[in-house]
Amino acid sequence: MKRDRRLLAAVAVAAVGTAIVVGLWIAATVLLVGSAIGDEASRAVVAVVAPHTALVVLTTLMLIVVAAFVAQALYLRWVAAPARLLEQAQVLLAADADRELVVDGAAQVSGLAELINALVRQRSELRRDVGLKVAQASRGIEQERSRLAALMSELTQSVVVCNLDGRILLYNSRARVQFRALSSAPSLADGAEMIGLGRSIYTVFDRRLVAHALASVQQRLQRGVANPIAQFVTVTRAGQLLRAQMAPVREVAADGPVEASAETSVEASVEASGSALVQPDAQPKVPALAGFVLMLENVTREFEQESERDRLVLDLTEGARGSLANLRAAVEILDDPALDASTRERFLAVVRTETDRMSRRTQELAERFARGLANRWPLEEVLGAELLTAAQRRIESQLGMRCLIDEVDTELWLKLDSFAVLQALAYLADRLRDEQEVSDVRLRLSAADAGHAHLDLGWFGRAMSTETVMTWETDPIRVGADASGLTVRDVVERQGGAFWFQRERVRQFAFFRFLVPQATEKGDLEAGAFIRSESRPEFYDFDLFRTTESTRALDDRPLVELAFTVFDTETTGLEPSQGDEIIQIGAVRVVNGKLLRSEAFEQLVDPKRSIPEASIPIHGIQPEMLVGQPTVDAVLPSFHAYAHDTVLVAHNAAFDMRFLQLKEDVTGVRFDHPVLDTLLLSAAVHPNQESHKLEAIAERFDIPVIGRHTALGDAIVTAEVLLRLIPLLAAKGIHTLGQAREAAQKTYFARLKY
């Protein structure tokens, strides 16, 4: 638009200059002609015309200027206005927005805009009608989808579903937590860099291992096994032992299962895995595979416990062998009736010594085995407040006692056998009622040191002796008709905790205290505890089954098939080469045309320098917020892993990429990903728009801007802009990554450097 106006002004200036030259030439010609004629009449004419020559030239100049302004007005009215109308109509079509067009121009252009607005209103009404019918028709599908999401979130086992290329297209929150624990490096941004839709499962598993399991599944299908499953065990890069079960996902068409020869299907698996496998003989058609399901379990602790039991048995047998040999030799000598008294006493001492040694060793091994047995008891993750509420209801309803909850830390999660603990609390309250005449008890829960918590059952009044407490601790638990073979001590050992009696003499308050373990993320993961997730809908994208082969050249890949990492940075300033640093990185993934908000990467960064006061109102990051945050050399490798195998996208990407490139030597990672810039793409799609700032583009596309000038907020807006630009690029014949990069490089803004 500005270039067209500059061209029009240049044309007007040239016309004015030409008019001046022509006017001067006319005046000079008149004077020369008059002088040449020489007669008195001609000189009179010249004398009359000559004084008005300047006026004629000035009038001509004014007419030309007026004509230029008229031409400009006509251009804006008949050329620029239709161009703006076209671009705004394209935005309405691509963004699927309902707002109306406002265009200044000729009556015909305004009339066309009004017609388009009428069509937009009609489309909105039709969309509402269609949406209502679709919602009614798909309610059953949504219910099934919700059931699947609920099932996935409640599973205590990690589940990952992949297509034949190994791309993840479904996983539950348990898998996300487990992948984070399997990382050999500290995880940042809630482990978002470890797992995600469209990511490759081969970052965790060896391709050849998965390919071999796929071939095994195909062979079982070929033999007619209804539900073939393959199992394998692998060691991750972090040294964790992982057991996996693989089940096939069969391809289903509208008219029934798709069939393919076993040979063809295995060849597809081999091609996806990149390794050579032994091909089975061609057999009759079997259902073709669309992907596979992996059910994962961390068996590191189980393997260590089995190894410990093996060591116990070996120690017992090896240690007993020598003692038994000594005992046998001593017994054989003692059988000699001619043995003198001193020698007999010496050999009896050998028998006693070896017997004591065997007893001590057996007792030590038994204790070690008991500790291992207690650790192997299945424990569950329980919110402490819920446990106390359950205990309160049980004591009041079953024993008829008054039970109050005095103190409780509502944030505490415990790792224990809740049923056994509730039995122990009710048992102790029952004995307090019957033997100590206590009618009111109180429950408390507070955090302790070293990952434990204090669970107290207390009462006001008479205390009891230590001997009585020890008796209660070792007696079998019995409450009314309910009896258990366990004792309070057994329950405590099962939790790996402790139990004692304590008094507060000043308040005359006595209490039993249980030391119980808190739930820790790593411990829960290895023990197979139930992982709760606040967000019920899980992460899934079944359309990824239809992705094309990943071996195609990236520049030739259509934009609609690519996975994007859309990111933004907040910095201390605008001069990356002059010492300004990153203070926040935010990013989201776009996979298969969907914005995955649930897989966001957001991390504050300690810049190891001061933040200019003038920049704080812009990004809202106070200096104290960065204290204790990781430095850029720890954050960028995690972000690099998060963006692995994707196309990087940013608005004004040259600025953000310069910050990343300047840190290559410090971080040891190189961001050599393909890069797209939404600013350049907007300029390529809408060359007639005056502004390509992120806010202006968002306004054109009717995108709500939330969290502007926060890294994650800007990344989300940029991702929404990208999704709306892709169909507009396609309308201009720009379909592939290579074509988009070429179109972006031809724009004026591509010349900016940082």
Long-range contacts (C-beta under 8 A, 24 or more apart in sequence): 1-80, 1-688, 1-689, 1-690, 2-690, 4-75, 4-79, 4-80, 5-72, 8-68, 8-71, 8-72, 8-75, 9-68, 11-68, 12-64, 12-65, 12-68, 12-71, 12-72, 15-64, 15-67, 15-68, 16-61, 16-64, 16-65, 16-68, 19-57, 19-60, 19-61, 19-64, 20-57, 20-61, 22-60, 23-53, 23-56, 23-57, 23-60, 23-61, 24-57, 26-53, 26-56, 27-53, 27-54, 27-56, 27-57, 76-105, 77-105, 77-106, 77-109, 78-105, 78-106, 78-109, 80-105, 80-688, 81-105, 81-106, 81-109, 82-109, 82-112, 83-688, 84-688, 84-689, 85-109, 85-112, 85-113, 85-116, 87-686, 87-688, 87-689, 88-700, 89-116, 90-685, 90-686, 90-728, 90-731, 91-686, 91-700, 91-701, 91-724, 91-728, 92-116, 92-120, 93-727, 94-701, 94-724, 94-725, 94-727, 94-728, 94-731, 95-700, 95-701, 95-702, 95-703, 95-724, 97-701, 97-702, 98-123, 98-124, 98-702, 99-702, 146-536, 146-537, 148-538, 148-540, 149-536, 149-537, 149-538, 149-540, 150-536, 152-538, 152-540, 153-533, 153-536, 153-538, 156-528, 156-529, 156-530, 156-531, 157-295, 157-296, 157-297, 157-528, 158-295, 158-296, 158-297, 159-293, 159-294, 159-295, 159-296, 160-195, 160-201, 160-293, 160-294, 160-296, 161-249, 161-291, 161-292, 161-293, 161-294, 161-540, 162-201, 162-291, 162-292, 162-293, 162-294, 163-290, 163-291, 163-544, 163-545, 163-547, 164-214, 164-268, 164-269, 164-272, 164-289, 164-290, 164-291, 164-292, 165-200, 165-272, 165-547, 165-549, 165-550, 166-200, 166-201, 166-202, 166-207, 166-210, 166-272, 166-273, 167-198, 167-199, 167-200, 167-201, 167-544, 167-547, 167-550, 168-195, 168-196, 168-197, 168-198, 168-199, 168-200, 168-201, 169-197, 169-198, 169-291, 169-540, 169-541, 169-542, 169-544, 169-545, 170-197, 170-538, 170-539, 170-540, 170-541, 170-542, 171-195, 171-197, 171-538, 171-539, 172-538, 172-539, 173-531, 173-533, 173-535, 173-538, 174-531, 175-296, 176-539, 177-521, 177-525, 177-531, 178-296, 178-298, 178-525, 179-204, 181-240, 181-298, 181-521, 181-522, 181-525, 181-526, 182-236, 182-237, 182-238, 182-240, 182-242, 182-298, 183-238, 184-237, 184-238, 184-239, 185-637, 185-638, 186-634, 187-638, 188-603, 188-630, 188-634, 188-635, 188-638, 189-600, 189-601, 189-602, 189-603, 189-638, 189-639, 189-642, 192-599, 192-600, 192-601, 192-642, 193-601, 193-638, 193-639, 193-641, 193-642, 194-641, 196-539, 196-589, 196-591, 196-596, 196-599, 196-642, 197-539, 197-540, 197-541, 197-544, 197-589, 197-591, 197-592, 197-596, 197-599, 198-541, 198-544, 198-563, 198-589, 198-591, 198-592, 198-646, 199-644, 199-645, 200-644, 200-645, 201-294, 203-644, 204-236, 204-237, 204-242, 205-234, 205-244, 206-234, 207-273, 207-274, 207-275, 208-273, 208-275, 209-234, 210-246, 210-273, 210-292, 211-269, 211-270, 211-272, 211-273, 211-274, 211-275, 211-277, 212-277, 213-244, 213-246, 213-292, 214-246, 214-266, 214-269, 214-273, 214-289, 214-292, 215-266, 215-269, 215-270, 215-277, 215-278, 215-280, 217-246, 217-247, 217-248, 217-289, 217-292, 218-262, 218-265, 218-266, 218-269, 218-280, 218-286, 218-289, 219-262, 219-280, 221-248, 221-262, 221-286, 221-287, 222-262, 222-280, 222-283, 222-286, 233-299, 240-298, 240-300, 241-298, 241-299, 241-300, 241-303, 242-296, 242-297, 242-298, 242-299, 243-296, 243-297, 243-298, 243-299, 244-294, 244-295, 244-296, 244-297, 245-294, 245-295, 246-292, 246-293, 246-294, 247-292, 247-293, 247-295, 248-289, 248-291, 248-292, 248-293, 249-289, 249-290, 249-291, 249-292, 249-293, 249-545, 250-287, 250-288, 250-289, 250-290, 251-287, 251-288, 251-289, 251-290, 251-545, 252-290, 257-287, 257-288, 258-287, 258-288, 259-285, 259-286, 259-287, 259-288, 260-285, 260-286, 260-287, 260-288, 261-285, 261-286, 262-286, 264-288, 265-289, 271-549, 290-545, 291-545, 297-528, 298-525, 298-526, 298-528, 300-526, 301-526, 301-527, 305-372, 305-375, 305-376, 308-368, 308-372, 309-369, 309-372, 312-365, 312-368, 312-369, 312-372, 315-361, 315-365, 316-361, 316-362, 316-365, 319-358, 319-361, 320-358, 320-361, 323-354, 323-355, 323-357, 323-358, 323-361, 326-350, 326-354, 327-351, 327-354, 327-355, 330-354, 370-493, 374-493, 374-494, 374-495, 374-496, 375-496, 377-417, 377-494, 378-417, 378-527, 378-528, 379-415, 379-416, 379-417, 379-495, 379-527, 379-529, 380-415, 380-416, 380-417, 380-418, 380-529, 380-530, 381-413, 381-414, 381-415, 381-519, 381-524, 381-529, 381-530, 381-531, 381-532, 382-413, 382-414, 382-415, 382-416, 382-418, 382-519, 383-412, 383-413, 383-414, 384-408, 384-409, 384-410, 384-412, 384-413, 384-414, 384-445, 384-453, 384-455, 385-410, 385-412, 385-445, 387-414, 387-418, 387-421, 387-422, 387-445, 387-455, 388-443, 388-445, 390-418, 390-422, 391-422, 391-425, 391-426, 391-443, 392-443, 394-422, 394-425, 394-426, 395-425, 395-426, 395-429, 395-441, 398-426, 398-479, 398-480, 399-426, 399-429, 399-430, 399-433, 399-479, 401-429, 401-433, 401-438, 401-439, 401-440, 401-441, 402-439, 402-440, 402-441, 403-429, 403-440, 403-441, 403-442, 403-443, 404-440, 404-441, 404-442, 404-443, 405-442, 405-443, 405-444, 406-442, 406-443, 406-444, 406-458, 407-444, 407-445, 407-446, 408-443, 408-444, 408-445, 409-445, 409-446, 409-447, 409-453, 412-445, 412-446, 412-447, 412-453, 412-518, 413-518, 413-519, 414-453, 414-455, 414-516, 414-517, 414-518, 414-519, 415-495, 415-516, 415-517, 415-518, 415-519, 415-520, 415-523, 415-524, 415-527, 415-529, 416-495, 416-497, 416-516, 416-517, 417-491, 417-494, 417-495, 420-484, 420-486, 420-491, 420-494, 421-455, 421-491, 421-495, 421-514, 421-516, 423-477, 423-479, 423-482, 423-484, 423-486, 423-491, 424-477, 424-488, 424-491, 424-492, 424-514, 425-457, 426-479, 427-477, 427-478, 427-479, 427-488, 428-457, 428-472, 428-488, 428-512, 429-457, 430-479, 430-480, 431-472, 432-459, 436-461, 436-462, 436-464, 437-462, 442-511, 444-511, 447-518, 448-515, 451-517, 451-518, 451-520, 452-497, 452-515, 452-516, 452-517, 452-518, 453-515, 453-516, 453-517, 453-518, 454-513, 454-514, 454-515, 455-513, 455-514, 455-515, 455-516, 456-511, 456-512, 456-513, 456-514, 457-511, 457-512, 457-514, 458-509, 458-510, 458-511, 458-512, 459-509, 459-510, 459-511, 460-507, 460-508, 460-509, 461-508, 461-510, 463-503, 463-510, 464-501, 464-510, 466-501, 469-501, 469-512, 473-499, 535-598, 539-596, 539-598, 539-599, 541-591, 541-592, 541-594, 541-596, 543-592, 544-591, 544-592, 547-592, 554-647, 554-674, 554-737, 555-674, 555-736, 555-737, 555-738, 555-741, 556-736, 556-737, 556-738, 557-736, 557-737, 558-735, 558-736, 559-726, 559-729, 559-730, 559-735, 559-736, 559-737, 559-740, 560-593, 560-726, 561-592, 562-646, 562-647, 562-737, 563-589, 563-590, 563-591, 563-592, 563-645, 563-646, 563-647, 564-589, 564-590, 564-591, 564-646, 564-647, 564-648, 564-649, 564-676, 564-719, 564-722, 565-589, 565-590, 565-642, 565-643, 565-646, 565-647, 565-648, 565-649, 565-673, 566-590, 566-649, 566-650, 566-715, 566-716, 566-718, 566-719, 566-722, 567-601, 567-639, 567-643, 567-648, 567-649, 567-650, 567-656, 567-711, 567-715, 568-650, 568-651, 568-656, 568-711, 568-712, 568-714, 568-715, 568-718, 569-656, 569-659, 569-711, 570-619, 570-621, 570-709, 570-710, 570-711, 571-615, 571-659, 572-607, 572-609, 572-610, 572-611, 572-612, 572-615, 573-612, 573-615, 574-655, 576-655, 576-658, 576-659, 576-662, 576-754, 577-658, 577-662, 577-754, 579-609, 580-659, 581-605, 581-607, 581-608, 581-609, 581-632, 581-659, 582-607, 582-632, 582-635, 582-659, 582-663, 583-607, 583-611, 583-619, 583-621, 583-626, 584-619, 584-621, 584-710, 584-711, 585-635, 585-639, 585-711, 586-710, 586-711, 586-712, 586-713, 586-714, 586-715, 587-639, 587-642, 587-643, 587-711, 587-712, 587-715, 588-712, 588-715, 588-716, 588-719, 589-646, 590-649, 590-719, 590-722, 590-723, 593-723, 593-726, 595-716, 595-719, 595-720, 595-723, 597-716, 600-712, 600-715, 600-716, 601-638, 601-639, 601-642, 602-711, 602-712, 603-629, 603-630, 603-635, 603-638, 603-639, 604-629, 605-629, 605-630, 605-631, 605-632, 605-635, 606-630, 606-631, 607-632, 618-709, 619-709, 619-710, 620-709, 620-710, 632-663, 632-666, 632-667, 633-663, 633-666, 633-667, 633-668, 636-660, 636-663, 636-667, 636-669, 637-667, 637-668, 637-669, 640-667, 640-669, 640-671, 643-671, 643-673, 646-673, 647-673, 647-674, 647-675, 647-676, 647-737, 648-673, 648-674, 648-675, 648-676, 649-675, 649-676, 649-677, 649-678, 649-718, 649-719, 649-722, 650-675, 650-677, 650-678, 650-718, 651-677, 651-678, 651-679, 651-694, 651-714, 651-718, 651-721, 652-677, 652-679, 652-752, 653-677, 653-679, 653-680, 654-752, 654-753, 654-754, 655-754, 658-754, 674-737, 674-741, 676-722, 676-737, 676-740, 676-741, 676-744, 677-744, 678-718, 678-721, 678-722, 678-725, 679-749, 680-743, 680-744, 680-745, 680-747, 680-749, 680-750, 681-722, 681-725, 681-729, 681-740, 681-743, 681-744, 682-721, 682-725, 683-744, 683-747, 683-748, 683-749, 684-729, 684-732, 684-734, 684-743, 684-744, 684-746, 684-747, 685-725, 685-728, 685-729, 685-732, 687-747, 692-749, 694-718, 694-721, 697-721
